[in-house]
Amino acid sequence: MRKLPPLGSLRAFEAAARSMSFREAATELRVTPTAISHQIRLLEDICGQPLFRRRPRPLVLTAAGERLFPAIRNGFDGFATAIASASAGVGQRTLRVTSPNAFASRWLIPRLPKWREEHPKIPLEIIGTDSVLDLRAGNADVAIRYARRMPPDLAAQEIFRDTFFPVCSPELLEKGTRRIERAADLLQYPLIHFDWMNRDREAPTWSRWLATARSVDPGIPETNKAWDLSFREELHAIDAVAAGQGIAICSDVVVSRELKSGALVKAHALSLPGYGFYLVSVPSHSQRPDIDAFSAWMRTMV
């Protein structure tokens, strides 16, 4: 007979180790932080040693906790997969795909008719959000993550990477007082900015683009003009650019359809490196064939 700790203590430990927070684990499991602490103490008593170092903050796993966490995490993943497989009803399950808002709106949704053509028996649910949903908790089946590096601890593959450069409507360029030949010529137009929520210091912003341009062309005058119009959401910035309200530094992937149709054009050739688009899922997911099909389809759409 297997000798196992109480399920409640295992759940509490796995949730706390995954989030590195007793409070977040309590919120996830809908109990109090005190209850989480009690359950973890019980597991530590069974193991005969601490699993977390609680002081000084932040919370970290001990060596014993680091050995235990992957086994418990993978066990719960296996349980979730088996239960999902056993409880699946008759017919094809919907594949739930989470994606950043701008990518979902500008890249993914316009291409979905092709998906339905090629995979009519695999329905999709698109969850457009800039929040990172917890795949292990079952909040989505597969995620399109936008990051500099491949996300750890999950099955991930890079689909493509993007590049950023100034884009605008062709009508805006016709209103300019002079042709754009140097980077400095862009300063005659309104510059449009949107927030980078990840606070990446190397994010492809106007400030960084102008600094890079000055390294190539030192004659560009110093200016306090960082942007003239600012948006919280990337989608709103793109809409403003398409409406001829200014120039923005945009992803060649996100605005690929507009560039191809001529609705937007490159305002200058100088570019900045972007990020990778990664397809991420739980390794033992019960819908692995559907996830693989979605991954292969995305690659054909580049």
Secondary structure by P-SEA (a helix, b strand, c coil): ccccccaaaaaaaaaaaacccaaaaaaaacccaaaaaaaaaaaaaaacccccccccccccccaaaaaaaaaaaaaaaaaaaaaaaaaccccbbbbbbbbcccccccccccaaaaaaaacccbbbbbbbcccccccccccccccccccccccccccccccbbbbbbbbbbaaaaaacccccccccccccbbbbbbbccccccccccaaaaaaaaaaacccccccccccccccccaaaaaaaaaacccccccccccaaaaaaaccccccccbbbbbbbbcccccccccaaaaaaaaaaaaaaac
